[in-house]
């Protein structure tokens, strides 16, 4: 049953929109309003929140019927000698009072710095800047409490005042899925969305529980077609917890008035706390719920509920159970699939046991749930209830006035894929028995595990509170998706984490952004992620053979067994047509695998791993690109045809969709880099180890000679002014009218869908969905790319790369969250201030859901890892070269200091960076010293020592310890 959902519930009493010349809605009744205002107005009105429109500086929206959209439309500010900020502040205060709300309880949403200043001058409770006519930095300098891309991103319940607490107050149905994804809990083995325990999938709420690497193949109906897909399975919901006061309605019905709704995710401890007060017939019932996914024992989840009857005594009935009637319906409009067979429920010695199996892959899953009540008057009555696909314990609890009663729910989840179990059911029952009934010791061990992880992962920045909060949030979700427990299962890097079903839970190239961050803190986990690819090497070899190629062709989208999971068509909701999806031509995903393999060796120095795992990945990917390359006698260069670069907007040339492009610069340069690294691989291993590799993989001398030739003669296209061309023939494409498309559509991230709906195609234009050529600077660094181009016979300068950066910055729609990560990283070498602005924009991609509602389907894990890596890779300027640590610090002016810890070749090294100095402290270790290079000054760093480099003089001194 779908429960009717109210509008926004918030502590604010009114919202005032100031219109002052920012980006506006294009037409209709809402013409001239700031972007996104028409989307949020119905939610505000449904929640009974009055809204006003306050034109500024003589501006007034021109849409017919504007007055009908607002409770109040103020007169435009007159032109006079009075300072505009003072005049607007008076107008805002007057509008707020006319709505009957004090300014301190009202929200101002302004699209200009002047409007923001007026809101702050009027002492309004929340002042929001809309990034349009004014920049994010300009709006923040004017005093905005937060800055958004459009008004539709506004979540009035979001509080961002503590860098370690993500807080949401009240309720907003449009943002509930977004909140659930961002407050999800996990431990690297499993993930659970932050859904309200009393709710089910009702179109607003969506409980979801996932185990890393657990997939099922099924056929779904989508827009009139039957499509075979493999899904990360939504497992039985462990959360269900409902109650009724006396004989009243159940909480889940939505019929009990609720106030004071608040949830707070403690990023330090991985504990989600929710508070709410229900209005019962005899008085308020305060509920406090704490939940966590144990980082100590990855199979355990816990929900602690404390009930306090405020000034009354009486009985409540609690229902605590498991719901196996779940489906996969969170992956977008096309996704709605059942992946589980019918469940079997049993009650065994006070434990509710649920056993179920995936419909196609045959994975058996068991959940064992125990519910314990403490602090109640008398012995609670208990009875089991079953309802087809769900089962529960119903418990009658007698409450005494003002005396808390605690209901603890502990759940163990085990699958047939797990090691060291006799059966999933027995394994789940054993987990509950081993950990006892008291949650306190389990919570303490969980918090201790998080403390140890933060010691490894914390990246501290001395900057504004929101940036610190979001950076902590990103690292939190990264570790929840990929932790030490991930190393115990066969799983890759899910692009959307374990927070939702976006991309059906598949693995893409996001590991290129994730594995280096993990590898610098937990190299053994990075090795396990690379093993995911190594175990599917035979599938990649088979895919190459079927395509008539050599080596290994890894899929663009991967799931359980390594076959290609990329759909062949994509449904465009704008045109309501299916359109071809040729993204499987992104052969560069294999280059990401090879790049990570070499970087892992650079970080660890583990030659045994390189010989037994890394070499296989690198050699087989190199073979693929060697077989793709063809020599053109006319120019003496090798060329690669029929591929797509990371851009994703060009699957061919005009009139030739789906055929791929020739000489993708990213693909060719990175392939040349890989061929060169195979020479380094031979040097590193040498002798017997190299002979064993060549024998096992059948590497011939002729093949080695060809690799060397390809490393020097692959073609790279350039534009006439020295800008690296995205691919051959790029200069012949038309320029897009960017201003027109921004005015018409606002968010133009998905220009491929927009243009297809217009009967056009991105193949016709010079544009990019995301960073493409610039990925080369991101991965290789400025000097590394110049060196690589030189080896290919293409002399390039810093100025050439700067022009390349400017050229593509003006032609990128940023339709991927990864795009601003790369742009921010690359700009650090040329303009740290611009880099900082892009970094700030990259940070809020999931926090503000800037991709237009996609975060509810899961976080963007690659972008989350990438933002943390910007601090290390770009602001601290850390790169690896032949096992050495190279630092080229480039702190933006608004970033006062950074600190972080890395593991490198057996050493734990803490890094502190300010504009004046770089300090490296190496923990005691018997590992061999490593060389540190800072602006060309090279010094050894040994266990138990410290190095300090004075950046203003670019000199160094060694401090004795």
GINORDA-V761290 format. One record per residue. N is the residue number from 0. OMEGA is omega in radians with two decimals (NA if undefined). Layout:
<<N | OMEGA> <N | OMEGA>>
This chain:
<<0 | 3.08> <1 | -3.11> <2 | 3.09> <3 | -3.06> <4 | 3.11> <5 | 3.09> <6 | -3.11> <7 | 2.95> <8 | -3.07> <9 | 3.10> <10 | 3.11> <11 | -3.04> <12 | -3.12> <13 | 3.08> <14 | 3.13> <15 | 3.13> <16 | 3.13> <17 | -3.13> <18 | -3.04> <19 | 2.97> <20 | 3.09> <21 | 3.11> <22 | -2.98> <23 | 3.02> <24 | -2.96> <25 | -3.03> <26 | -3.14> <27 | -3.10> <28 | -3.08> <29 | -3.10> <30 | 3.10> <31 | 3.09> <32 | 3.08> <33 | -3.12> <34 | 3.04> <35 | -3.12> <36 | 3.12> <37 | -3.14> <38 | -3.06> <39 | -3.09> <40 | -3.13> <41 | 3.13> <42 | 3.10> <43 | -3.13> <44 | 3.11> <45 | 3.11> <46 | 3.12> <47 | -3.11> <48 | -3.14> <49 | -3.10> <50 | 3.14> <51 | 3.05> <52 | -3.12> <53 | 3.09> <54 | 3.14> <55 | 3.03> <56 | 3.13> <57 | -3.12> <58 | 3.06> <59 | 3.10> <60 | -3.03> <61 | -3.08> <62 | 3.09> <63 | 3.10> <64 | 3.12> <65 | -3.08> <66 | -3.09> <67 | -3.11> <68 | -3.01> <69 | 3.01> <70 | -3.12> <71 | 2.99> <72 | -3.10> <73 | 3.08> <74 | 3.11> <75 | 3.08> <76 | -3.11> <77 | 3.03> <78 | -3.14> <79 | 3.12> <80 | -3.14> <81 | 3.11> <82 | -3.04> <83 | -3.08> <84 | 3.12> <85 | 3.14> <86 | -3.12> <87 | 3.11> <88 | 3.11> <89 | -3.13> <90 | 3.13> <91 | 3.14> <92 | 3.13> <93 | 3.14> <94 | 3.14> <95 | -3.13> <96 | 3.10> <97 | 3.03> <98 | 3.12> <99 | -3.08> <100 | 3.08> <101 | -3.14> <102 | -3.12> <103 | 3.11> <104 | -3.11> <105 | -3.13> <106 | 3.03> <107 | 3.06> <108 | -3.02> <109 | -3.14> <110 | 3.10> <111 | 3.11> <112 | 3.13> <113 | 3.11> <114 | 3.09> <115 | 3.13> <116 | 3.12> <117 | 3.12> <118 | 3.12> <119 | 3.12> <120 | 3.12> <121 | 3.10> <122 | 3.10> <123 | -3.02> <124 | 3.13> <125 | 3.12> <126 | -3.05> <127 | 3.05> <128 | 3.07> <129 | -3.03> <130 | 3.12> <131 | 3.12> <132 | 3.13> <133 | -3.14> <134 | 3.08> <135 | -3.13> <136 | 3.13> <137 | 3.12> <138 | 3.10> <139 | 3.10> <140 | 3.11> <141 | 3.06> <142 | -3.13> <143 | 3.06> <144 | 3.01> <145 | -3.11> <146 | -3.12> <147 | 3.09> <148 | 3.07> <149 | -3.13> <150 | -3.13> <151 | 3.11> <152 | -3.03> <153 | 3.00> <154 | -3.03> <155 | -3.12> <156 | -3.08> <157 | 3.07> <158 | -3.01> <159 | -3.05> <160 | -3.12> <161 | -3.08> <162 | 3.14> <163 | 3.13> <164 | 2.98> <165 | -2.98> <166 | 3.00> <167 | 3.11> <168 | 3.13> <169 | -3.04> <170 | 3.06> <171 | -3.06> <172 | -3.12> <173 | -3.10> <174 | -3.04> <175 | 3.11> <176 | 3.08> <177 | 3.12> <178 | -3.14> <179 | -3.14> <180 | -3.08> <181 | 3.10> <182 | 3.09> <183 | 3.11> <184 | -3.14> <185 | -3.11> <186 | -3.14> <187 | 3.04> <188 | -3.14> <189 | 3.07> <190 | -3.11> <191 | -3.13> <192 | -3.09> <193 | -3.12> <194 | 3.06> <195 | -3.06> <196 | -3.12> <197 | -3.05> <198 | 3.02> <199 | 3.13> <200 | -3.07> <201 | -3.12> <202 | 3.06> <203 | 3.12> <204 | 3.12> <205 | 3.01> <206 | 3.11> <207 | 3.11> <208 | -3.02> <209 | 3.03> <210 | -3.09> <211 | 3.05> <212 | -3.09> <213 | -3.05> <214 | 3.01> <215 | 3.13> <216 | -3.11> <217 | 3.08> <218 | -3.12> <219 | 3.02> <220 | -3.12> <221 | 3.06> <222 | 3.07> <223 | -3.13> <224 | 3.03> <225 | -3.03> <226 | 3.06> <227 | -3.11> <228 | 2.99> <229 | -3.04> <230 | 2.80> <231 | -2.89> <232 | 2.94> <233 | -3.03> <234 | 3.12> <235 | -3.09> <236 | -3.10> <237 | -2.96> <238 | -2.87> <239 | 3.09> <240 | -3.08> <241 | 3.08> <242 | 3.01> <243 | 3.13> <244 | -3.06> <245 | 3.11> <246 | -3.10> <247 | -3.12> <248 | 3.05> <249 | 3.10> <250 | -3.06> <251 | -3.12> <252 | -3.07> <253 | -3.08> <254 | 3.09> <255 | 3.12> <256 | -3.10> <257 | 3.09> <258 | 3.05> <259 | -3.12> <260 | 3.14> <261 | 2.99> <262 | -3.08> <263 | 3.10> <264 | 3.10> <265 | -3.06> <266 | 3.10> <267 | -2.98> <268 | -3.11> <269 | 3.14> <270 | 3.09> <271 | -3.12> <272 | 3.12> <273 | 3.05> <274 | 3.11> <275 | 3.09> <276 | 3.10> <277 | 3.13> <278 | 3.14> <279 | -3.11> <280 | -3.10> <281 | -3.12> <282 | -3.08> <283 | 2.99> <284 | -3.14> <285 | -3.12> <286 | 3.03> <287 | -3.14> <288 | 3.04> <289 | -3.14> <290 | 3.08> <291 | 3.00> <292 | -2.94> <293 | 3.03> <294 | 3.07> <295 | 3.07> <296 | -2.97> <297 | -3.12> <298 | -3.00> <299 | 3.02> <300 | -3.08> <301 | 3.05> <302 | 3.11> <303 | -3.13> <304 | 3.11> <305 | -3.11> <306 | 3.10> <307 | 3.07> <308 | -3.06> <309 | 3.05> <310 | 3.11> <311 | 3.08> <312 | 3.14> <313 | -3.05> <314 | 2.94> <315 | 3.05> <316 | -3.12> <317 | 3.06> <318 | -3.10> <319 | -3.04> <320 | -3.13> <321 | 3.12> <322 | 3.11> <323 | 3.11> <324 | -3.08> <325 | 3.12> <326 | 3.01> <327 | -3.09> <328 | -3.07> <329 | -3.02> <330 | -3.11> <331 | -3.04> <332 | -3.08> <333 | -2.93> <334 | 2.99> <335 | -3.02> <336 | 3.02> <337 | -3.08> <338 | -3.08> <339 | 3.01> <340 | -3.13> <341 | -3.10> <342 | 2.98> <343 | 3.13> <344 | 3.03> <345 | 2.97> <346 | -3.07> <347 | 3.06> <348 | 3.09> <349 | 3.13> <350 | 3.04> <351 | -3.10> <352 | 3.07> <353 | 3.08> <354 | -3.10> <355 | -3.10> <356 | 3.06> <357 | -2.94> <358 | -3.09> <359 | -3.05> <360 | 3.02> <361 | 3.09> <362 | 3.12> <363 | -3.09> <364 | 3.07> <365 | 3.02> <366 | 3.08> <367 | -3.04> <368 | 3.08> <369 | 3.12> <370 | -3.05> <371 | -3.13> <372 | 3.07> <373 | 3.07> <374 | -3.11> <375 | 3.01> <376 | 3.11> <377 | -3.13> <378 | -3.12> <379 | 3.03> <380 | -3.02> <381 | 3.04> <382 | 3.11> <383 | 3.05> <384 | 3.12> <385 | -3.14> <386 | 3.10> <387 | -3.07> <388 | 3.09> <389 | 3.10> <390 | -3.08> <391 | 2.91> <392 | 2.99> <393 | -3.00> <394 | 3.05> <395 | -3.05> <396 | 3.09> <397 | -3.12> <398 | 3.00> <399 | -3.06> <400 | 2.99> <401 | 3.12> <402 | -3.09> <403 | 3.01> <404 | -3.08> <405 | 3.07> <406 | -3.10> <407 | 3.09> <408 | 3.12> <409 | -3.09> <410 | 3.03> <411 | 3.14> <412 | -3.11> <413 | 3.10> <414 | 3.13> <415 | 3.06> <416 | -3.04> <417 | 3.11> <418 | 2.98> <419 | 3.04> <420 | 3.02> <421 | 3.07> <422 | 3.10> <423 | -3.11> <424 | -3.13> <425 | 3.12> <426 | 3.12> <427 | 3.12> <428 | 3.14> <429 | -3.13> <430 | 3.12> <431 | -3.10> <432 | -3.09> <433 | -3.03> <434 | 3.04> <435 | -3.04> <436 | -3.08> <437 | -3.14> <438 | -3.02> <439 | 3.12> <440 | 3.13> <441 | 3.11> <442 | 3.14> <443 | 3.12> <444 | 3.09> <445 | -3.13> <446 | 3.08> <447 | 3.12> <448 | 3.11> <449 | 3.11> <450 | 3.13> <451 | 3.14> <452 | 3.12> <453 | 3.06> <454 | 3.12> <455 | -2.88> <456 | -3.03> <457 | 3.01> <458 | -3.05> <459 | 3.07> <460 | 3.08> <461 | -3.04> <462 | -3.12> <463 | -3.04> <464 | -3.10> <465 | 3.14> <466 | 3.11> <467 | 3.12> <468 | -3.06> <469 | 3.10> <470 | 3.07> <471 | 3.12> <472 | -3.14> <473 | 3.13> <474 | 3.09> <475 | -3.12> <476 | 3.06> <477 | -3.10> <478 | 3.08> <479 | -3.14> <480 | -3.09> <481 | -3.08> <482 | 3.05> <483 | 3.13> <484 | 3.11> <485 | -3.12> <486 | -3.10> <487 | 3.14> <488 | 3.11> <489 | -3.07> <490 | 3.05> <491 | -3.13> <492 | 3.14> <493 | -3.03> <494 | -3.11> <495 | 3.11> <496 | 3.04> <497 | -3.03> <498 | -3.08> <499 | -2.97> <500 | 3.08> <501 | -3.07> <502 | 3.12> <503 | 3.10> <504 | -3.02> <505 | 3.14> <506 | 3.13> <507 | 3.11> <508 | -3.10> <509 | 3.11> <510 | 3.10> <511 | 3.12> <512 | -3.03> <513 | -3.01> <514 | 3.10> <515 | 3.13> <516 | 3.10> <517 | -3.06> <518 | 3.12> <519 | 3.13> <520 | -3.11> <521 | -3.06> <522 | 3.13> <523 | 3.08> <524 | 3.06> <525 | 3.10> <526 | 3.12> <527 | 3.10> <528 | 3.06> <529 | 3.07> <530 | 3.07> <531 | 3.11> <532 | -3.09> <533 | 3.13> <534 | 3.14> <535 | -3.13> <536 | 3.12> <537 | 3.08> <538 | 3.11> <539 | 3.07> <540 | 3.13> <541 | 3.12> <542 | 3.10> <543 | 3.14> <544 | -3.13> <545 | 3.10> <546 | -3.13> <547 | -3.08> <548 | 3.10> <549 | 3.02> <550 | -3.06> <551 | 3.13> <552 | -3.14> <553 | -3.09> <554 | 3.06> <555 | 3.02> <556 | -3.08> <557 | 3.12> <558 | -3.01> <559 | -2.96> <560 | 3.06> <561 | 3.05> <562 | 3.12> <563 | -3.13> <564 | -3.12> <565 | 3.09> <566 | 3.14> <567 | 3.12> <568 | -3.14> <569 | 3.13> <570 | 3.13> <571 | -3.11> <572 | 3.10> <573 | -3.11> <574 | -3.05> <575 | 3.08> <576 | 2.95> <577 | 3.11> <578 | -3.10> <579 | 3.03> <580 | -3.10> <581 | -3.05> <582 | 3.05> <583 | 3.06> <584 | 3.10> <585 | -3.12> <586 | -3.07> <587 | 3.09> <588 | 3.08> <589 | 3.09> <590 | 3.07> <591 | 3.10> <592 | -3.12> <593 | 3.13> <594 | 3.13> <595 | 3.13> <596 | -3.13> <597 | 3.11> <598 | 3.11> <599 | 3.09> <600 | 3.12> <601 | -3.12> <602 | -3.01> <603 | -3.01> <604 | -3.06> <605 | -3.10> <606 | 3.10> <607 | 3.08> <608 | -3.12> <609 | -3.10> <610 | -3.01> <611 | -3.10> <612 | -3.02> <613 | -3.12> <614 | 3.14> <615 | -3.12> <616 | -3.08> <617 | -3.10> <618 | -3.06> <619 | 3.05> <620 | 3.10> <621 | 3.12> <622 | 3.12> <623 | -3.07> <624 | 3.03> <625 | 3.13> <626 | 3.07> <627 | -3.04> <628 | 3.11> <629 | -3.12> <630 | 3.03> <631 | -3.10> <632 | -3.08> <633 | 3.14> <634 | 3.12> <635 | -3.10> <636 | 3.00> <637 | -3.10> <638 | 3.10> <639 | -3.11> <640 | 2.91> <641 | -3.12> <642 | 2.98> <643 | 3.04> <644 | 3.14> <645 | -3.13> <646 | 3.09> <647 | -3.14> <648 | -3.11> <649 | 3.07> <650 | 3.11> <651 | 3.12> <652 | 3.10> <653 | -3.12> <654 | -3.14> <655 | -3.10> <656 | 3.06> <657 | -3.08> <658 | -3.10> <659 | -3.14> <660 | -3.11> <661 | 3.02> <662 | 2.93> <663 | -3.07> <664 | 3.13> <665 | -3.10> <666 | -3.05> <667 | -3.12> <668 | -3.13> <669 | 3.05> <670 | 3.09> <671 | 3.07> <672 | -3.14> <673 | 3.12> <674 | 3.11> <675 | -3.12> <676 | 3.09> <677 | 3.01> <678 | 3.08> <679 | 3.11> <680 | 3.12> <681 | 3.13> <682 | -3.10> <683 | -3.05> <684 | 3.07> <685 | 2.96> <686 | -2.99> <687 | -3.09> <688 | 3.14> <689 | 3.10> <690 | 3.11> <691 | 3.13> <692 | -3.11> <693 | 3.11> <694 | -3.09> <695 | -3.09> <696 | 3.11> <697 | -3.13> <698 | -3.13> <699 | 3.09> <700 | 3.11> <701 | 3.14> <702 | 3.12> <703 | 3.12> <704 | 3.12> <705 | 3.10> <706 | 3.14> <707 | 3.13> <708 | -3.14> <709 | 3.14> <710 | -3.08> <711 | -2.96> <712 | 3.02> <713 | -3.08> <714 | 3.03> <715 | -3.12> <716 | 3.10> <717 | 2.96> <718 | -3.04> <719 | -3.08> <720 | 3.10> <721 | 3.06> <722 | 3.09> <723 | -3.13> <724 | -3.10> <725 | 3.03> <726 | -3.14> <727 | 3.13> <728 | -3.13> <729 | -3.08> <730 | -3.12> <731 | -3.12> <732 | -3.12> <733 | 3.02> <734 | 3.11> <735 | 3.05> <736 | -3.04> <737 | -3.10> <738 | -3.13> <739 | -3.11> <740 | 3.09> <741 | 3.12> <742 | -3.05> <743 | -2.98> <744 | -3.10> <745 | 3.11> <746 | -3.10> <747 | 3.13> <748 | -3.12> <749 | 3.10> <750 | 3.11> <751 | 3.14> <752 | 3.14> <753 | -3.09> <754 | 3.11> <755 | 3.12> <756 | 3.10> <757 | -3.09> <758 | -3.12> <759 | -3.13> <760 | 3.12> <761 | 3.13> <762 | -3.08> <763 | -2.90> <764 | 3.00> <765 | -3.13> <766 | 3.14> <767 | 3.02> <768 | -3.08> <769 | -3.11> <770 | -3.14> <771 | 3.08> <772 | -3.09> <773 | 3.05> <774 | 3.13> <775 | 3.08> <776 | 3.14> <777 | -3.06> <778 | -3.01> <779 | -3.05> <780 | -3.11> <781 | -3.11> <782 | 3.14> <783 | 3.12> <784 | 3.10> <785 | 3.12> <786 | -3.13> <787 | 3.09> <788 | 3.11> <789 | 3.11> <790 | 3.09> <791 | 3.13> <792 | 3.12> <793 | 3.11> <794 | -3.14> <795 | -3.11> <796 | 3.05> <797 | 3.13> <798 | 3.10> <799 | -3.14> <800 | 3.09> <801 | 3.10> <802 | 3.09> <803 | 3.13> <804 | 3.12> <805 | -3.09> <806 | -3.07> <807 | 3.05> <808 | -3.13> <809 | -3.03> <810 | -3.12> <811 | -3.10> <812 | -3.11> <813 | 3.11> <814 | 3.05> <815 | 3.10> <816 | 3.12> <817 | -2.98> <818 | -3.12> <819 | 3.04> <820 | -3.11> <821 | 3.14> <822 | 3.12> <823 | -3.12> <824 | -3.07> <825 | -3.12> <826 | -3.12> <827 | -3.12> <828 | -3.05> <829 | -3.10> <830 | -3.09> <831 | 3.13> <832 | 3.09> <833 | 3.08> <834 | -3.13> <835 | 3.13> <836 | 3.11> <837 | 3.07> <838 | 3.13> <839 | 3.11> <840 | 3.10> <841 | -3.12> <842 | -2.99> <843 | -3.08> <844 | 3.11> <845 | -3.13> <846 | 3.14> <847 | 3.11> <848 | -3.02> <849 | 3.11> <850 | 3.01> <851 | 3.04> <852 | -3.08> <853 | -3.07> <854 | 3.12> <855 | 3.10> <856 | -3.14> <857 | 3.13> <858 | 3.11> <859 | -2.93> <860 | 3.13> <861 | 3.13> <862 | 3.10> <863 | 3.09> <864 | -3.09> <865 | 3.12> <866 | 3.07> <867 | -3.12> <868 | 3.09> <869 | -3.13> <870 | -3.08> <871 | -3.03> <872 | -2.97> <873 | -3.11> <874 | 3.02> <875 | 3.06> <876 | -3.08> <877 | 2.98> <878 | 3.12> <879 | 3.09> <880 | 3.13> <881 | 3.11> <882 | 3.14> <883 | 3.06> <884 | -3.11> <885 | 3.11> <886 | 3.01> <887 | -3.01> <888 | 3.11> <889 | -3.12> <890 | 3.02> <891 | -3.10> <892 | -3.11> <893 | 3.12> <894 | -2.97> <895 | 3.10> <896 | 3.04> <897 | 3.01> <898 | 3.14> <899 | 3.13> <900 | 3.06> <901 | 2.98> <902 | -3.10> <903 | 3.07> <904 | 3.05> <905 | -3.13> <906 | 2.92> <907 | -3.00> <908 | 3.07> <909 | -3.05> <910 | 2.99> <911 | -3.10> <912 | 2.98> <913 | 3.07> <914 | -3.07> <915 | -3.04> <916 | 3.02> <917 | -3.10> <918 | 3.12> <919 | 3.12> <920 | -3.09> <921 | 3.12> <922 | 3.11> <923 | -3.08> <924 | 3.08> <925 | 3.14> <926 | 3.14> <927 | 3.13> <928 | 3.04> <929 | 3.14> <930 | 3.10> <931 | 3.13> <932 | 3.09> <933 | -3.12> <934 | 3.09> <935 | 3.07> <936 | -3.04> <937 | 3.14> <938 | 3.07> <939 | 3.08> <940 | -3.10> <941 | 3.10> <942 | 3.10> <943 | -3.14> <944 | -3.09> <945 | 3.03> <946 | 3.08> <947 | 3.14> <948 | 3.11> <949 | -3.00> <950 | -3.11> <951 | 3.12> <952 | -3.09> <953 | 3.06> <954 | -3.12> <955 | 3.02> <956 | 3.14> <957 | -3.13> <958 | 3.11> <959 | 3.14> <960 | NA>>
